[in-house]
Amino acid sequence: VRVCFPLNAKGTGEILRFNEKRSAKLGVIPRFATSGDDIVWFDMGEPLVCNHVANAWQDPNDADIIVLHSPVATEGIDVFEHIGYFGRMTEFRLNLRTRTFEKTDYSHGRSSEFPRVKDDLVGYPTQYAYSVKHAEDRKSMGGLLKWDMFNRQIVDEVEFGEGFLGIVGEPQFVPRIDAQNEDDGYIISAVMHPDKSTRLHIYDAKQLHDGPMATLTPGEKIPFGLHGTWASTGTTSSDTRQL
């Protein structure tokens, strides 16, 4: 789907709006689908939106069940501003055989957005996801959360502290060389500091609560962005710039 944003738009709310009167649907597209008739639709029975999905996979114990984890918002706001609403981490179990679903909210009172998992596990069963969490006033982003999706619980978190502007890039997982398990690595996130500089925070993925292992200040200004990825030096092109 291509969405065109006019240059004179004052905000994303002028382009896309949350429809409180329309029930949301989740669609499962078979890998070898040949037409729209092959899509299996699940009517949620209520208005909701999943801005960013943590991950989804086929249940290894039942090939007819698709498991999906995502923060879910049910409030009628400008859903692309990511501030002011409550994003509830939710598990959906979509049964392709019976055309029924189960939905479990396991947010535990925390609002979150921008979930990420280990990149090579996208589409496969994944235990851990990392997300940004909203501050209590829901007007800023106050830290990071680590989710155990198998057991549907929060297993670690870190606070940015007072004075931060609440602008944070999605947490990216970087595996440690010779990693032994799924969360053996680092979390990198771009965080805007009180002086309006954007710095890279690096955390031990197993110990978020210890705070950043390092905070890097680039030698030049980095335009702030919410999405990104990483690449090891062995996979980058020869003209990649070093910060």
Salt bridges, closest charged atoms under 4 A:
GLU46 OE2 - LYS103 NZ 3.17
ASP59 OD2 - ARG93 NH2 2.52
ASP62 OD2 - ARG97 NH2 3.44
ASP64 OD2 - ARG97 NH1 2.68
GLU75 OE2 - ARG138 NH1 3.14
GLU91 OE2 - HIS69 NE2 3.35
GLU91 OE1 - ARG152 NH1 2.72
ASP105 OD2 - ARG88 NE 3.94
GLU113 OE1 - HIS52 ND1 2.79
ASP119 OD1 - ARG116 NH2 3.20
ASP120 OD1 - LYS118 NZ 2.82
ASP156 OD1 - HIS209 ND1 2.98
GLU157 OE1 - ARG110 NH1 2.61
GLU157 OE1 - LYS133 NZ 2.47
GLU159 OE2 - LYS133 NZ 2.63
GLU170 OE2 - ARG116 NH1 2.57
GLU170 OE1 - HIS227 ND1 3.17
ASP183 OD2 - LYS146 NZ 2.71
ASP183 OD1 - LYS206 NZ 2.90
ASP184 OD1 - ARG176 NE 2.67
ASP195 OD2 - ARG199 NH2 2.88
ASP204 OD1 - ARG176 NH2 3.90
ASP210 OD1 - HIS209 NE2 3.47
GLU220 OE1 - ARG241 NH2 3.13
